[in-house]
Amino acid sequence: MGYTNVKNYSDGFLEWKALGLPYEISDKAPNTILYSRPIEVAEDVYSAIGATQPPTYENANHNNNLSFVVSTDGVLVFNAGGSYLLAKAIHEEIKKITDQPVKHVVFENAQSHAILGAKYWKEQGVNIISHEDTLKIIMARGDQIYKRTARFIRDRILGSEIVLPDQTFSTKMTIPMGDTIIELMHLGISHSPDDVQLWLPEQKVLISGDITFNERLLPILGHTDVAGWIETLDKVEALEPEIIIPGHGAPTDLATVTKFTKDYLVYMRDEVSKIIDDDGGLYEAYAIDQSAYRDWGTFNELNKMNAERIFKQMEFE
């Protein structure tokens, strides 16, 4: 287990699927560059759910969730998309749903799948919003982000450029759009220091960005503050959202994202703490029992890296 490539399974794919074992589909919407087309998650709230794998040529860097809110006074898009072509594709899907123009695009953070579609949106005259730290990261590392992504998606990066946001905020920004009140928030440090969230208080819908995950193992990045992330997740719980669109994985509820995010982080910190208390080292961290998560997407790619990075963070706490 812990893998989703079933080509060597002796009884074949259909038997594997019938047993409820995990598998991945390389493209759920083959007639568009999007990995999947948008679905309605709540009234006037939609999301095109990305692949739960790392960025590849096949998923075209649509490995996060591209969400949007339709109001009586325009559309707000959460995430610019991972390329010019992805941004154009999600806009085409929006036009099938509403005649309202896209007025705002929000970068959830400075990762490639959040920002590289920005040039398309600028051409449409859309206002681009981000956290203030996202602007700093893009200014410092934008070229590096672009070049790294181009290695994965090659010609599918056509038209993409690094574009800076028009507006930034620090902790909260309220955007009234017709009868809809949209709150952009930075609840605190999490997966990335600049992660932002979109809150619809009347519907109790949270578009969480990378503060929450579902269906796959989360990655601990070099700048991820795990202890801070856990504290920030307490603020998510305090909102009492009824529906959450996570940064990765299908829309779900608070209990599910807690399992895939907070519970995993707490478990890993507890296990690393035991190792450090026993004067153990990195070898023991690699051996932490993560078998409970082996059927989650990206487990093979990330479990050892996560153990290493959490150990190195906690070693000198």
Stockholm file with secondary structure:
# STOCKHOLM 1.0

chainA/1-317         MGYTNVKNYSDGFLEWKALGLPYEISDKAPNTILYSRPIEVAEDVYSAIGATQPPTYENANHNNNLSFVVSTDGVLVFNAGGSYLLAKAIHEEIKKITDQPVKHVVFENAQSHAILGAKYWKEQGVNIISHEDTLKIIMARGDQIYKRTARFIRDRILGSEIVLPDQTFSTKMTIPMGDTIIELMHLGISHSPDDVQLWLPEQKVLISGDITFNERLLPILGHTDVAGWIETLDKVEALEPEIIIPGHGAPTDLATVTKFTKDYLVYMRDEVSKIIDDDGGLYEAYAIDQSAYRDWGTFNELNKMNAERIFKQMEFE
#=GR chainA/1-317 SS CCCCCCTTCTTHHHHHHHTTCCCCCSCSCTTSSSSSCCEEEETTEEEECCCSSCCCTTTTTCCSCEEEEEETTEEEEESCCSSHHHHHHHHHHHHHHCSCCEEEEECSSSSHHHHTTHHHHHHTTCEEEEEHHHHHHHHHHHHHHHHHHHHHHGGGGTTCCCCCCSEEESSEEEEEETTEEEEEECCSCSSSTTCCEEEETTTTEEEEEEEEECSBCCCCCTTCCHHHHHHHHHHHHHHCCSEEEEEESCCBCHHHHIIIIIHHHHHHHHHHHHHHHTTCCHHHHHTCCCGGGTTSBTHHHHHHHHHHHHHHHHTTC
#=GC SS_cons         CCCCCCTTCTTHHHHHHHTTCCCCCSCSCTTSSSSSCCEEEETTEEEECCCSSCCCTTTTTCCSCEEEEEETTEEEEESCCSSHHHHHHHHHHHHHHCSCCEEEEECSSSSHHHHTTHHHHHHTTCEEEEEHHHHHHHHHHHHHHHHHHHHHHGGGGTTCCCCCCSEEESSEEEEEETTEEEEEECCSCSSSTTCCEEEETTTTEEEEEEEEECSBCCCCCTTCCHHHHHHHHHHHHHHCCSEEEEEESCCBCHHHHIIIIIHHHHHHHHHHHHHHHTTCCHHHHHTCCCGGGTTSBTHHHHHHHHHHHHHHHHTTC
//
